[in-house]
Amino acid sequence: MSDALDRALAASAAEIDEAMGDLLPEPSGPEARVHEAMRYAALGGGKRLRPFLALQSGALFGVKPELMRRVAGAVECVHVYSLVHDDLPAMDDDDVRRGKPATHKEFDEAAAILAGDALLTLAFEILAHEDTHDDPYIRAKLIGRLAWAAGAHGMVAGQMIDLAVEGAGADIGTVTRLQRLKTGELIAFACEAGAIMGRASRDARLALEGYAHDLGLAYQMIDDLLDVQGDENAAGKALRKDAARGKATFVGILGPARARAQAELLAGQAARHLDLFDEKADLLRALADFVVHRTR
């Protein structure tokens, strides 16, 4: 199954790169610089994990791949926007992303802010278009769910908590909530998007919500571990900054061994949420295992 997942992830990443190339604006006119910054940030590199989740969730319900590619592209636009803004000096102050200079280093801070803003709003433009789904109710559901995941109840809230507790210490409950919002909500949207597109049953949606919740926490625990133990060349970004900045992390509270054990437990729970989908969800089950054994 590992080989099948590797092939599926590689195919999905290539598919999403092509889709993103079509969805992003081509540089033109006096505003070309922001278009260039958007394309620089979004094209090439990255695991494309969230788009993969969207594509696989759509496959569970027989949604046409060309429609799910648009949704997956919207998810990636939001994810890339968050990375561009996270790297800014006012946030995490990182100079390298995906093995190349961060967007604000390649361009400048103003262009990076505007590129992030444009990527975020492009996501909703994509979902609102009739090419995404012929039913406006489905499009509205997607837009509402993504807005919740990305905004003041999701990623933005998580980032604010992250900044607020930096250097002040936090308990495991605070860190869990922080990461459920900052990382987990967009993962949850990616998993639920196929169910929304496919008009799935409540039970199916709840199963995917449970999977996403456990997967997102496991992913972040391994991310925290890799910041302590990983290789910068493989990661494509600076590591070992969290402890120096007093960041609230799972590893800081649990220690490396307990954090890894908890991540493996969560990955197992995530896979069990998918029991009702039988073999159709085998790649999603394999992804849960991949998340806790990845090296970048």
C-alpha beads as a LAMMPS data file, in Angstrom:
LAMMPS data file: protein, C-alpha beads

296 atoms
295 bonds

1 atom types
1 bond types

-500.0 500.0 xlo xhi
-500.0 500.0 ylo yhi
-500.0 500.0 zlo zhi

Masses

1 110.0

Atoms # bond

1 1 1 0.000 0.000 0.000
2 1 1 2.947 2.296 0.642
3 1 1 3.984 2.137 -3.036
4 1 1 0.408 2.768 -4.150
5 1 1 0.209 5.809 -1.863
6 1 1 3.538 7.157 -3.125
7 1 1 2.304 6.904 -6.700
8 1 1 -1.046 8.453 -5.827
9 1 1 0.581 11.373 -3.977
10 1 1 2.957 12.041 -6.871
11 1 1 0.145 11.874 -9.434
12 1 1 -2.051 14.112 -7.306
13 1 1 0.729 16.707 -6.847
14 1 1 1.320 16.838 -10.612
15 1 1 -2.416 17.092 -11.231
16 1 1 -2.780 19.957 -8.762
17 1 1 0.240 21.816 -10.121
18 1 1 -1.376 21.726 -13.552
19 1 1 -4.739 22.814 -12.166
20 1 1 -3.160 25.632 -10.165
21 1 1 -1.320 26.826 -13.243
22 1 1 -4.670 27.183 -14.994
23 1 1 -6.473 28.779 -12.040
24 1 1 -3.854 31.385 -11.131
25 1 1 -3.804 34.641 -13.111
26 1 1 -1.134 35.073 -15.759
27 1 1 1.056 38.140 -15.085
28 1 1 -0.133 41.116 -17.077
29 1 1 -0.529 44.856 -16.772
30 1 1 0.787 47.093 -14.007
31 1 1 -0.449 44.553 -11.426
32 1 1 1.767 41.804 -12.890
33 1 1 4.038 41.785 -9.837
34 1 1 1.316 40.439 -7.540
35 1 1 0.426 37.778 -10.123
36 1 1 4.079 36.751 -10.274
37 1 1 4.261 36.549 -6.476
38 1 1 1.109 34.391 -6.376
39 1 1 2.504 31.967 -8.919
40 1 1 5.919 31.923 -7.240
41 1 1 4.347 30.968 -3.907
42 1 1 1.837 28.447 -5.234
43 1 1 3.547 26.544 -8.053
44 1 1 6.114 23.803 -7.516
45 1 1 7.083 22.193 -4.247
46 1 1 5.035 21.219 -1.241
47 1 1 3.427 17.919 -0.318
48 1 1 -0.018 18.972 -1.660
49 1 1 -1.524 16.992 1.212
50 1 1 -4.727 19.018 1.475
51 1 1 -5.538 18.811 -2.242
52 1 1 -4.886 15.071 -2.086
53 1 1 -7.412 14.773 0.739
54 1 1 -9.960 16.734 -1.286
55 1 1 -9.464 14.566 -4.366
56 1 1 -9.717 11.357 -2.350
57 1 1 -12.819 12.509 -0.468
58 1 1 -14.481 13.272 -3.783
59 1 1 -13.560 9.833 -5.100
60 1 1 -15.384 8.220 -2.154
61 1 1 -18.657 9.673 -3.453
62 1 1 -18.102 9.426 -7.187
63 1 1 -17.612 13.158 -7.749
64 1 1 -16.155 13.954 -11.172
65 1 1 -12.374 14.454 -10.855
66 1 1 -12.415 17.657 -12.911
67 1 1 -14.798 19.216 -10.377
68 1 1 -12.774 18.083 -7.374
69 1 1 -9.608 19.482 -8.956
70 1 1 -11.148 22.938 -8.720
71 1 1 -12.045 22.409 -5.059
72 1 1 -8.569 21.011 -4.378
73 1 1 -7.058 24.067 -6.064
74 1 1 -9.133 26.347 -3.841
75 1 1 -7.926 24.485 -0.747
76 1 1 -4.316 24.867 -1.851
77 1 1 -4.796 28.594 -2.508
78 1 1 -5.850 29.052 1.117
79 1 1 -2.995 26.894 2.398
80 1 1 -0.387 28.784 0.349
81 1 1 -1.803 32.142 1.456
82 1 1 -1.354 31.021 5.077
83 1 1 2.276 30.041 4.420
84 1 1 3.072 33.342 2.703
85 1 1 1.660 35.325 5.622
86 1 1 3.144 32.992 8.271
87 1 1 6.629 33.619 6.879
88 1 1 6.382 37.395 7.278
89 1 1 8.528 39.094 9.956
90 1 1 5.392 40.008 11.939
91 1 1 4.434 36.323 12.186
92 1 1 6.962 33.450 12.180
93 1 1 9.708 35.400 10.368
94 1 1 11.016 32.639 8.087
95 1 1 13.278 33.263 5.099
96 1 1 12.904 29.883 3.358
97 1 1 9.805 27.982 2.264
98 1 1 9.616 24.813 0.182
99 1 1 13.364 24.931 -0.420
100 1 1 13.478 28.431 -1.892
101 1 1 13.362 32.014 -0.585
102 1 1 10.066 32.873 1.099
103 1 1 7.803 35.076 -0.998
104 1 1 8.579 38.239 0.981
105 1 1 12.309 37.612 0.469
106 1 1 11.996 36.951 -3.269
107 1 1 9.727 39.970 -3.774
108 1 1 9.069 42.223 -0.758
109 1 1 6.723 42.314 2.218
110 1 1 4.040 44.373 0.513
111 1 1 3.931 42.078 -2.518
112 1 1 3.802 39.030 -0.225
113 1 1 0.887 40.444 1.772
114 1 1 -1.028 41.264 -1.397
115 1 1 -0.214 37.880 -2.962
116 1 1 -1.546 36.142 0.157
117 1 1 -4.687 38.274 0.126
118 1 1 -5.214 37.517 -3.566
119 1 1 -4.723 33.759 -3.087
120 1 1 -7.259 33.704 -0.259
121 1 1 -9.900 35.543 -2.262
122 1 1 -9.165 33.510 -5.401
123 1 1 -10.170 30.389 -3.453
124 1 1 -13.697 31.731 -3.003
125 1 1 -13.850 32.903 -6.608
126 1 1 -13.057 29.347 -7.698
127 1 1 -15.711 27.793 -5.450
128 1 1 -18.344 30.346 -6.497
129 1 1 -17.902 29.582 -10.206
130 1 1 -20.510 27.350 -11.850
131 1 1 -17.706 25.200 -13.262
132 1 1 -17.163 23.897 -9.713
133 1 1 -20.740 22.600 -9.360
134 1 1 -23.969 23.251 -11.229
135 1 1 -25.960 23.536 -7.984
136 1 1 -25.580 26.988 -6.371
137 1 1 -26.593 25.499 -3.006
138 1 1 -23.581 23.167 -3.086
139 1 1 -21.297 26.041 -4.059
140 1 1 -22.643 28.124 -1.186
141 1 1 -22.073 25.235 1.252
142 1 1 -18.471 24.915 0.110
143 1 1 -17.885 28.659 0.431
144 1 1 -19.412 28.802 3.904
145 1 1 -17.454 25.815 5.180
146 1 1 -14.147 27.083 3.787
147 1 1 -14.780 30.563 5.207
148 1 1 -15.282 29.002 8.649
149 1 1 -12.139 26.886 8.321
150 1 1 -9.951 29.781 7.177
151 1 1 -11.253 32.645 9.278
152 1 1 -11.741 33.807 12.840
153 1 1 -13.141 30.412 13.897
154 1 1 -10.369 28.417 12.221
155 1 1 -6.875 29.131 10.889
156 1 1 -6.815 32.813 11.846
157 1 1 -7.980 31.989 15.368
158 1 1 -5.287 29.334 15.692
159 1 1 -2.588 31.713 14.501
160 1 1 -3.729 34.337 17.011
161 1 1 -3.556 31.825 19.863
162 1 1 -0.115 30.744 18.627
163 1 1 1.152 34.317 18.825
164 1 1 -0.606 35.023 22.116
165 1 1 0.943 32.108 24.033
166 1 1 4.427 32.427 22.517
167 1 1 6.905 32.646 25.381
168 1 1 4.132 32.422 27.963
169 1 1 3.715 28.655 28.141
170 1 1 0.551 26.687 27.430
171 1 1 -1.048 23.485 28.639
172 1 1 -1.902 20.503 26.437
173 1 1 -5.523 21.618 26.070
174 1 1 -4.487 25.016 24.729
175 1 1 -1.984 23.533 22.290
176 1 1 -4.527 20.978 21.086
177 1 1 -7.103 23.702 20.430
178 1 1 -4.486 25.927 18.797
179 1 1 -3.468 23.228 16.343
180 1 1 -7.000 21.968 15.739
181 1 1 -7.821 25.479 14.530
182 1 1 -4.563 26.497 12.844
183 1 1 -3.855 23.214 11.046
184 1 1 -6.853 20.960 11.531
185 1 1 -9.710 23.085 10.231
186 1 1 -8.366 23.339 6.672
187 1 1 -7.600 19.609 6.684
188 1 1 -11.179 19.043 7.858
189 1 1 -12.546 21.128 4.998
190 1 1 -10.468 19.180 2.481
191 1 1 -11.863 15.904 3.841
192 1 1 -15.453 17.130 3.970
193 1 1 -15.432 18.835 0.562
194 1 1 -16.030 15.598 -1.331
195 1 1 -18.921 14.752 0.971
196 1 1 -20.474 18.171 0.322
197 1 1 -19.958 17.829 -3.431
198 1 1 -21.379 14.307 -3.387
199 1 1 -24.350 15.110 -1.118
200 1 1 -23.181 12.415 1.284
201 1 1 -25.102 11.147 4.303
202 1 1 -24.622 12.630 7.753
203 1 1 -22.872 9.455 8.909
204 1 1 -20.374 9.679 6.067
205 1 1 -19.639 13.333 6.821
206 1 1 -19.184 12.603 10.530
207 1 1 -16.772 9.786 9.711
208 1 1 -14.668 12.127 7.589
209 1 1 -14.786 14.821 10.281
210 1 1 -13.444 12.312 12.821
211 1 1 -10.742 11.168 10.420
212 1 1 -9.695 14.753 9.713
213 1 1 -9.612 15.715 13.383
214 1 1 -7.284 12.856 14.355
215 1 1 -5.179 13.136 11.197
216 1 1 -4.651 16.867 11.706
217 1 1 -3.426 16.457 15.279
218 1 1 -1.154 13.548 14.334
219 1 1 0.263 15.607 11.456
220 1 1 1.054 18.525 13.746
221 1 1 2.684 16.326 16.372
222 1 1 5.042 14.960 13.742
223 1 1 5.630 18.496 12.447
224 1 1 6.686 19.498 15.957
225 1 1 8.980 16.458 16.132
226 1 1 10.548 17.249 12.769
227 1 1 11.272 20.794 13.925
228 1 1 13.396 19.255 16.694
229 1 1 14.804 16.197 14.923
230 1 1 14.413 16.811 11.190
231 1 1 16.777 17.770 8.385
232 1 1 16.487 21.305 6.992
233 1 1 17.389 20.251 3.455
234 1 1 14.630 17.652 3.432
235 1 1 12.150 19.997 5.109
236 1 1 12.841 22.881 2.741
237 1 1 12.576 25.388 5.604
238 1 1 14.378 26.484 8.747
239 1 1 14.045 24.109 11.705
240 1 1 14.698 24.218 15.456
241 1 1 13.109 27.644 15.834
242 1 1 10.079 26.711 17.943
243 1 1 11.913 26.170 21.231
244 1 1 14.074 29.262 20.737
245 1 1 10.971 31.407 20.304
246 1 1 9.071 29.806 23.160
247 1 1 6.446 28.334 20.852
248 1 1 3.752 26.155 22.401
249 1 1 4.218 22.694 20.856
250 1 1 3.206 19.119 21.555
251 1 1 6.858 18.105 21.806
252 1 1 7.572 20.870 24.303
253 1 1 4.822 19.570 26.588
254 1 1 4.905 15.802 26.001
255 1 1 8.518 15.237 25.012
256 1 1 9.547 13.506 21.751
257 1 1 8.756 9.906 22.733
258 1 1 5.278 10.607 24.102
259 1 1 4.468 12.945 21.195
260 1 1 5.348 10.229 18.661
261 1 1 3.376 7.601 20.571
262 1 1 0.359 9.903 20.704
263 1 1 0.658 10.672 16.989
264 1 1 0.682 6.942 16.175
265 1 1 -2.388 6.423 18.374
266 1 1 -4.225 9.254 16.611
267 1 1 -3.274 7.906 13.176
268 1 1 -4.762 4.537 14.103
269 1 1 -7.940 6.215 15.313
270 1 1 -8.115 8.227 12.104
271 1 1 -7.999 5.063 10.004
272 1 1 -10.751 3.415 12.045
273 1 1 -13.106 6.320 11.345
274 1 1 -13.105 5.162 7.722
275 1 1 -14.487 1.666 8.378
276 1 1 -17.808 2.405 6.711
277 1 1 -16.082 3.149 3.380
278 1 1 -14.451 -0.301 3.059
279 1 1 -11.613 -0.557 0.526
280 1 1 -12.569 2.715 -1.188
281 1 1 -10.755 4.551 1.600
282 1 1 -7.543 2.492 1.525
283 1 1 -5.433 5.414 0.304
284 1 1 -6.771 7.630 3.085
285 1 1 -5.928 4.921 5.624
286 1 1 -2.432 4.640 4.173
287 1 1 -2.081 8.412 4.375
288 1 1 -2.687 8.297 8.138
289 1 1 0.252 5.913 8.442
290 1 1 2.371 8.039 6.094
291 1 1 1.751 11.154 8.191
292 1 1 3.414 9.653 11.270
293 1 1 6.363 8.110 9.399
294 1 1 7.234 11.018 7.097
295 1 1 10.621 12.693 7.296
296 1 1 9.660 16.149 6.009

Bonds

1 1 1 2
2 1 2 3
3 1 3 4
4 1 4 5
5 1 5 6
6 1 6 7
7 1 7 8
8 1 8 9
9 1 9 10
10 1 10 11
11 1 11 12
12 1 12 13
13 1 13 14
14 1 14 15
15 1 15 16
16 1 16 17
17 1 17 18
18 1 18 19
19 1 19 20
20 1 20 21
21 1 21 22
22 1 22 23
23 1 23 24
24 1 24 25
25 1 25 26
26 1 26 27
27 1 27 28
28 1 28 29
29 1 29 30
30 1 30 31
31 1 31 32
32 1 32 33
33 1 33 34
34 1 34 35
35 1 35 36
36 1 36 37
37 1 37 38
38 1 38 39
39 1 39 40
40 1 40 41
41 1 41 42
42 1 42 43
43 1 43 44
44 1 44 45
45 1 45 46
46 1 46 47
47 1 47 48
48 1 48 49
49 1 49 50
50 1 50 51
51 1 51 52
52 1 52 53
53 1 53 54
54 1 54 55
55 1 55 56
56 1 56 57
57 1 57 58
58 1 58 59
59 1 59 60
60 1 60 61
61 1 61 62
62 1 62 63
63 1 63 64
64 1 64 65
65 1 65 66
66 1 66 67
67 1 67 68
68 1 68 69
69 1 69 70
70 1 70 71
71 1 71 72
72 1 72 73
73 1 73 74
74 1 74 75
75 1 75 76
76 1 76 77
77 1 77 78
78 1 78 79
79 1 79 80
80 1 80 81
81 1 81 82
82 1 82 83
83 1 83 84
84 1 84 85
85 1 85 86
86 1 86 87
87 1 87 88
88 1 88 89
89 1 89 90
90 1 90 91
91 1 91 92
92 1 92 93
93 1 93 94
94 1 94 95
95 1 95 96
96 1 96 97
97 1 97 98
98 1 98 99
99 1 99 100
100 1 100 101
101 1 101 102
102 1 102 103
103 1 103 104
104 1 104 105
105 1 105 106
106 1 106 107
107 1 107 108
108 1 108 109
109 1 109 110
110 1 110 111
111 1 111 112
112 1 112 113
113 1 113 114
114 1 114 115
115 1 115 116
116 1 116 117
117 1 117 118
118 1 118 119
119 1 119 120
120 1 120 121
121 1 121 122
122 1 122 123
123 1 123 124
124 1 124 125
125 1 125 126
126 1 126 127
127 1 127 128
128 1 128 129
129 1 129 130
130 1 130 131
131 1 131 132
132 1 132 133
133 1 133 134
134 1 134 135
135 1 135 136
136 1 136 137
137 1 137 138
138 1 138 139
139 1 139 140
140 1 140 141
141 1 141 142
142 1 142 143
143 1 143 144
144 1 144 145
145 1 145 146
146 1 146 147
147 1 147 148
148 1 148 149
149 1 149 150
150 1 150 151
151 1 151 152
152 1 152 153
153 1 153 154
154 1 154 155
155 1 155 156
156 1 156 157
157 1 157 158
158 1 158 159
159 1 159 160
160 1 160 161
161 1 161 162
162 1 162 163
163 1 163 164
164 1 164 165
165 1 165 166
166 1 166 167
167 1 167 168
168 1 168 169
169 1 169 170
170 1 170 171
171 1 171 172
172 1 172 173
173 1 173 174
174 1 174 175
175 1 175 176
176 1 176 177
177 1 177 178
178 1 178 179
179 1 179 180
180 1 180 181
181 1 181 182
182 1 182 183
183 1 183 184
184 1 184 185
185 1 185 186
186 1 186 187
187 1 187 188
188 1 188 189
189 1 189 190
190 1 190 191
191 1 191 192
192 1 192 193
193 1 193 194
194 1 194 195
195 1 195 196
196 1 196 197
197 1 197 198
198 1 198 199
199 1 199 200
200 1 200 201
201 1 201 202
202 1 202 203
203 1 203 204
204 1 204 205
205 1 205 206
206 1 206 207
207 1 207 208
208 1 208 209
209 1 209 210
210 1 210 211
211 1 211 212
212 1 212 213
213 1 213 214
214 1 214 215
215 1 215 216
216 1 216 217
217 1 217 218
218 1 218 219
219 1 219 220
220 1 220 221
221 1 221 222
222 1 222 223
223 1 223 224
224 1 224 225
225 1 225 226
226 1 226 227
227 1 227 228
228 1 228 229
229 1 229 230
230 1 230 231
231 1 231 232
232 1 232 233
233 1 233 234
234 1 234 235
235 1 235 236
236 1 236 237
237 1 237 238
238 1 238 239
239 1 239 240
240 1 240 241
241 1 241 242
242 1 242 243
243 1 243 244
244 1 244 245
245 1 245 246
246 1 246 247
247 1 247 248
248 1 248 249
249 1 249 250
250 1 250 251
251 1 251 252
252 1 252 253
253 1 253 254
254 1 254 255
255 1 255 256
256 1 256 257
257 1 257 258
258 1 258 259
259 1 259 260
260 1 260 261
261 1 261 262
262 1 262 263
263 1 263 264
264 1 264 265
265 1 265 266
266 1 266 267
267 1 267 268
268 1 268 269
269 1 269 270
270 1 270 271
271 1 271 272
272 1 272 273
273 1 273 274
274 1 274 275
275 1 275 276
276 1 276 277
277 1 277 278
278 1 278 279
279 1 279 280
280 1 280 281
281 1 281 282
282 1 282 283
283 1 283 284
284 1 284 285
285 1 285 286
286 1 286 287
287 1 287 288
288 1 288 289
289 1 289 290
290 1 290 291
291 1 291 292
292 1 292 293
293 1 293 294
294 1 294 295
295 1 295 296
